[in-house]
């Protein structure tokens, strides 16, 4: 599966994650549409946070650390239910996909 953004085809792995991170807003819109996610302000805040974590650490956090970070820094009081409402397939994995980041590997993260 590949995504076409502004006439450019972006390479993905077999699960639809980009092979190379792309930080454009249009990528988020295209992937979210493919995932049947209607973007809200909360989605954009989580996407920005995930991208920041990827830039800073070279990978994204596991779910537990994502929940803590988002609740502390992005959406005060956010709980796991709220994150699953944003990214129903799984916040740590689907959130990264929608953010235009490569697939998180393993259970680790930081």
C-alpha positions in Angstrom: 0.0 0.0 0.0 1.3 3.4 -0.9 -0.1 6.9 -0.2 -0.2 9.6 -2.9 0.3 13.0 -1.4 0.5 16.1 -3.7 1.1 13.8 -6.7 4.0 12.0 -5.0 3.7 8.3 -4.1 5.2 7.6 -0.6 6.6 4.2 0.1 5.1 2.1 2.9 5.7 -1.3 4.5 3.1 -4.1 4.1 1.0 -2.6 7.0 0.8 0.9 5.5 3.4 2.6 7.6 5.7 5.1 5.9 9.2 3.8 5.4 10.6 7.4 5.9 9.0 9.9 8.3 7.1 12.7 6.6 6.1 15.7 8.7 3.7 17.4 6.3 0.1 18.1 7.4 -1.2 16.7 4.1 0.3 13.3 4.9 -1.7 13.3 8.1 -4.9 14.1 6.3 -4.3 11.4 3.6 -3.4 8.6 6.1 -6.2 9.6 8.5 -8.7 9.4 5.7 -7.4 5.9 4.7 -7.8 4.9 8.4 -11.3 6.3 8.5 -10.4 8.9 11.2 -12.0 12.3 11.1 -9.3 14.6 12.5 -10.0 16.8 15.5 -7.8 19.3 17.4 -7.0 16.5 19.8 -5.7 14.3 17.0 -3.5 17.1 15.7 -2.1 17.7 19.2 -1.3 14.0 19.7 0.3 13.8 16.1 2.5 16.8 16.9 3.6 15.3 20.2 4.4 11.9 18.5 6.4 13.6 15.9 8.3 15.6 18.5 9.1 12.3 20.4 10.2 10.7 17.2 12.5 13.6 16.3 13.9 13.7 19.9 14.4 9.9 20.5 14.5 8.4 17.0 11.5 6.2 17.9 8.1 6.6 19.4 7.0 5.7 22.9 5.2 2.5 23.9 1.6 2.9 24.9 2.2 3.4 28.6 4.7 6.2 28.1 2.5 7.7 25.4 -0.4 7.8 27.8 1.7 9.4 30.5 3.3 11.9 28.1 0.0 12.9 26.4 -1.8 13.3 29.7 1.0 15.3 31.2 2.0 17.5 28.2 -0.8 17.6 25.6 -4.3 16.7 26.8 -4.4 17.1 30.6 -6.4 14.3 32.2 -6.4 12.1 29.1 -6.9 8.5 29.8 -6.5 5.3 27.8 -10.2 5.4 26.8 -9.8 8.9 25.3 -6.7 7.8 23.4 -8.5 4.7 22.0 -11.4 7.0 20.9 -8.9 9.0 18.9 -7.0 6.0 17.5 -9.3 2.9 17.9 -7.0 0.3 16.4 -4.3 1.2 19.0 -3.0 4.7 19.9 0.7 3.8 19.9 0.6 2.1 16.5 -2.2 3.8 14.7 -1.2 7.2 16.1 2.3 6.8 14.6 0.8 5.7 11.3 -1.4 8.7 11.1 1.4 11.0 12.2 3.4 9.9 9.1 6.0 8.0 11.1 7.6 4.6 10.4 6.1 1.6 12.2 7.1 1.3 15.9 9.0 -1.8 16.4 8.6 -4.3 19.2 7.0 -3.7 22.6 9.8 -1.5 23.8 9.8 2.1 23.0 11.0 4.2 25.9 
